[in-house]
Amino acid sequence: GYYPYEAVVQIKSQETTYVARLEAIPLDCDMEGTISGRVTDSTTNAPIEGAEIKFKKMSDGTIEDTQTTDANGFYKSKPLASGYYKLEVKAPGYSRVEVQNVPACGYDDGNPDNDDHVENVTLSPLDGNWRVVLQWGSSPKDLDLHVKLPDGNQVFYRNACRGDRDAPPYVELDVDVRDGYGPETVTLTSPAAGTYQFFVHNYGGQNDGDSGTLSNSGARIVVYDPEGAVVKTYNVPAGCGSYFWYAFNMVYDSNGRPTLQAENRCGSGTNPAEGEWQDASRCDLP
């Protein structure tokens, strides 16, 4: 069995609402546990030293601990009572981030490795740009963030296809991660009017025999505005065990203002040239 948990979900008319994956706490995990991880820059994946992390109870907001990252960006909480916590993370020059429903618990098995939950966090620099950040768990190892541009070209991990923030298409993939967790980050400076489609490809599952699925990856995409505020978070839908997740669109008008359109659909096939992802490898960028 597992401990019960209640969450409040706001449902809006004519919209489909997806709830973030919740990691259930087993009944026998009833002792103190710790939360640890690394805080990194979303555009470089470099560690952030001196980031402050507050650990708050989800139930009542009580601050149970406060820690600061070391020179390598790592942090670890003190032993926390079994339950769910909210992490509030901030650092000078970066947007503030909250991570909710982070579990902490421990087992009476004499193995301290089973009593620690890893929660890596990325922070977005405050540089006046729109930014889209993909994060996930330890498996699958290699998820890729793709952007399909209005002209049909794509910005993705291939060296010649990473785009450019200072020249057309004014969309650039900053980081490509191949060993789990992310972040993979796309920065948009002044793209042309049109629709920019964002989707995630389970590259490891398709090409490297990785058995991890999208639905179990814990993948989420966070969209930041030029002031560093979180505009929207998209969580991978349940049952998305295939290779592609079509998350959302950014539609830019002629004045350079974007609006977001949720999609949250999954591709069932193994071929990136089918369905919504036709011409996924097209890359005729300047």
Secondary structure, 3 states (H helix, E strand, C coil): CECCCCCCCCCCCCCCCCCCCCCCCECCCCECEEEEEEEEECCCCCECCCCEEEEEECCCCCEEEEEECCCCCEEECCCECCEEEEEEEECCCECCEEEEEEEECECCCCCHHHHEEECCEEECECCCCEEEEEECCCCCCCEEEEEECCCCCEECCCHHHCEECCCCCCEEEEECCCCCCCCEEEEECCCCCEEEEEEEEEHHHHHCCCCCCCCCCCCEEEEECCCCCEEEEEECCCCCCCCEEEEEEEEECCCCCEEEEEEEEEECCCCCCCHHHCCCCCCCCC
